[in-house]
Amino acid sequence: MSDTLRLLLALLELGPRLKDLLGDKWPPYAEELQELAARAGQGEDPDKLRQSLDLLVVRLLAEPPAMDLVERVVADMAAPVTARETVTRRGRVTAPVVPDTVRPTTDEATGVVTIPVFYGTDRARGDDTPANYFRGARGELVFGIAEVSVPTRGRNLGELTSPSWWHLEFSPNPEKHVILKSVGALARDAFVTSLKDSLAAAGEHDVLIFVHGYNVTFEDAARRAGQLAVDLKFAGRTLLYSWASAADTKKYTVDESTIDWSRDHFEAFLQLALGEVGAGKVHIIAHSMGNRAVINTLERVTSWQLPAGAAKLGQIIFAAPDIDRDRFVQLAAKFKGCAARVTLYASSRDVALLASKFVHGYPRAGEAGDALTVVDGIDTIDASLVDTSLVGLHHSYFGEKRSILNDMFNLIAQQLAPDQRFDLQAAGDSLRKYWSYRA
């Protein structure tokens, strides 16, 4: 009998005891165990089955009532976990709480890629469904792994596809839509162990952190992070920092207050990524209002005391930043030189930023035209010429347009300077040089 099947059977036998321990939290776990048993009976590929089982174990080990029981089962089986031992918060030496098999997978038959998104969030907890696992209210900084499936066939580069009633699609289809499949919580130490082990097994030891903007749910933030990982062909590990956006168009000022409150949490998350998981470089893509947490954190980066061998900041991308232009210029002078390269994408056709300027009375850093922000140490890209005719408010062009995604790929994967990227041409003058897309 395989080790995977032995572990599955052991968990099934524990079902009654786990039900008593977990109470109302048990039904989703029971359904998942039943599904895994059915998949095992149908002869599913052992590696795929094992990855799903490992993720289930990770989530069970994050439930304090079940922790001791599941730990004992896992400890009795050397194969399901890594050989290295760790000390738990209770002081006992046991197998690590997370196996090192959390990695992207591809279903060759359908072309669907499943991306593990390692998240940090200060959202309040919701229910146990993936879509509502976290709410739009403030909470404590917590960690975990979300699974996002992304179709690679029949989906255009940049599309964040969802079911649409006008196409008579009433439920998500993994072969057509980008789907948040599951969300699991991890204690901080378990999160670091899992990410460190997963990164060590990756083809590229860099991490990419995505920070979303205003009016975004945790579900959509995770879906965008997964889509970016696939479309940017990122070979490292994908991280998400999801601050507690109210995800309500009427609560812009609420989100403004929350992103400022969230800054310390993002700083802690970034320091973890730089200093604790064995990364080589840490890249950041921040969008819209999410740029405020990033830029306000970078202001303090020179004062950090990171451990020896800590990762370096690689590419920092400010995409359509919704931050006061003059404040951006002030802060940019303070973090100059902190990363390998810093890039700003701006557009004169970004309706959301024009609305923000109307509210605040001053230009935003993500605007182009006369208000275009050009700062020493930052490559400014005027994306106004990119075709944004089908992109709603023209505000999410960074993740939806092929030309922008190709440019970010050249930045992150190829580490090319603007003058080495074919789609860009120099603009402005020697005192105010920036870059634009070729018509």
Sequence and secondary structure as in RCSB ss.txt:
>XXXX:A:sequence
MSDTLRLLLALLELGPRLKDLLGDKWPPYAEELQELAARAGQGEDPDKLRQSLDLLVVRLLAEPPAMDLVERVVA
DMAAPVTARETVTRRGRVTAPVVPDTVRPTTDEATGVVTIPVFYGTDRARGDDTPANYFRGARGELVFGIAEVSV
PTRGRNLGELTSPSWWHLEFSPNPEKHVILKSVGALARDAFVTSLKDSLAAAGEHDVLIFVHGYNVTFEDAARRA
GQLAVDLKFAGRTLLYSWASAADTKKYTVDESTIDWSRDHFEAFLQLALGEVGAGKVHIIAHSMGNRAVINTLER
VTSWQLPAGAAKLGQIIFAAPDIDRDRFVQLAAKFKGCAARVTLYASSRDVALLASKFVHGYPRAGEAGDALTVV
DGIDTIDASLVDTSLVGLHHSYFGEKRSILNDMFNLIAQQLAPDQRFDLQAAGDSLRKYWSYRA
>XXXX:A:secstr
  HHHHHHHHHHHTHHHHHHHHGGGHHHHHHHHHHHHHHHHTT  HHHHHHHHHHHHHHHHTSHHHHHHHHHHHH
T STTS S  EE TTS EES SS S    EEETTTTEEEEEEEEEEEEEE  SSGGGSEEEEEEEEEEEEEEEEE
E SS  TT      GGGT  S  TTTS EEEEEEEE HHHHHHHHHHHHHTSSS  EEEEE  SS  HHHHHHHH
HHHHHHTT  SEEEEEE      TT HHHHHHHHHHTHHHHHHHHHHHHHTS  SEEEEEEETTHHHHHHHHHTT
GGG    TT  EEEEEEEES  SBHHHHHHHHHHSTTSSSEEEEEEBTT HHHHHHHHHHSS BTTB GGG    
TT EEEE TTS  TTSTTT  HHHH HHHHHHHHHHHTS   GGG TTEEEEE SSSEEEEE  
